[in-house]
């Protein structure tokens, strides 16, 4: 990231430059591809009152330029207010990108992995209770074939088959000896 700090009608001191550079470095936490940041501090006097204008221009890779301008009578206060506004703008943009792309942050990924591991542990604990069943759907069955297959096997409780419209259907034995159909 390129950084450029300039002063207009204002003498930039080393503490102010260092303060702005550290503040600019804090913008990297939003994981946006920031190409360059320009900070322009200008001193002016209006109506006999001395004030400072701080302008941040941030060029992002996938978005146009973000420009924040702040005016205050104290230069550090103007810098802080402009940075807070810039952080808010970048945070909103980062959230917007995350929502659209579905990308998750590292913390969110870690929490999802932990949840998946907990569910896997739960499934492994009850794995003895689950018995896989072969549905024998190698060829599509019609309604009559499904009814005959269900009637011929006393152990079978239900069967899955394709109807005439290509939808999967489930036929099951009811307690009264009749067949139910989903």
Residue pairs with C-beta under 8 A, 6 or more apart in sequence:
1 24
1 28
1 34
1 35
1 36
1 37
2 35
2 36
2 37
3 21
3 24
3 36
3 37
3 39
4 36
4 37
4 38
4 39
5 12
5 17
5 20
5 21
5 38
5 39
5 41
6 12
6 38
6 39
6 40
6 41
7 40
7 41
7 42
7 43
8 40
8 41
8 42
8 43
9 42
9 43
9 44
10 41
10 42
10 43
10 52
10 75
12 41
16 41
16 75
16 76
16 79
19 76
19 79
20 39
20 79
23 79
23 83
24 37
24 39
26 83
26 87
27 34
27 37
27 58
27 86
27 87
27 90
28 34
30 87
30 90
30 91
30 93
30 94
31 94
31 105
32 60
32 61
32 90
32 93
32 94
32 97
33 60
33 61
33 62
34 58
34 59
34 60
34 61
35 59
35 60
35 61
36 58
36 59
37 56
37 57
37 58
37 59
38 55
38 56
38 57
39 54
39 55
39 56
39 57
40 53
40 54
40 55
40 57
41 52
41 53
41 54
41 55
41 75
41 78
41 79
42 52
42 53
42 55
43 50
43 51
43 52
43 53
43 75
44 50
44 51
44 52
44 53
45 51
49 73
50 73
51 71
51 72
51 73
52 71
52 72
52 73
52 74
52 75
52 78
53 69
53 70
53 71
53 78
54 69
54 70
54 71
54 72
54 75
54 78
54 79
54 81
54 82
55 67
55 68
55 69
55 70
55 82
56 66
56 67
56 68
56 69
56 82
56 83
56 86
57 65
57 66
57 67
58 65
58 66
58 67
58 86
58 90
59 65
60 66
60 93
62 97
63 93
66 86
66 89
66 90
66 93
68 82
68 85
68 86
68 89
69 82
70 78
70 79
70 81
70 82
70 85
71 78
72 78
72 81
97 103
98 104
98 105
104 112
135 159
135 160
137 160
137 161
140 161
140 162
141 149
141 159
141 161
141 162
142 161
142 162
142 163
142 164
143 161
143 163
143 164
145 161
146 159
146 161
146 169
146 171
147 171
147 179
149 156
149 159
150 156
150 158
150 159
150 171
150 172
150 173
150 179
156 173
157 172
157 173
158 170
158 171
158 172
158 173
159 170
159 171
159 172
160 168
160 169
160 170
161 168
161 169
161 171
162 168
162 169
163 169
169 181
169 182
170 181
170 182
171 179
171 180
171 181
171 182
172 179
172 180
172 181
172 182
173 179
173 180
174 180
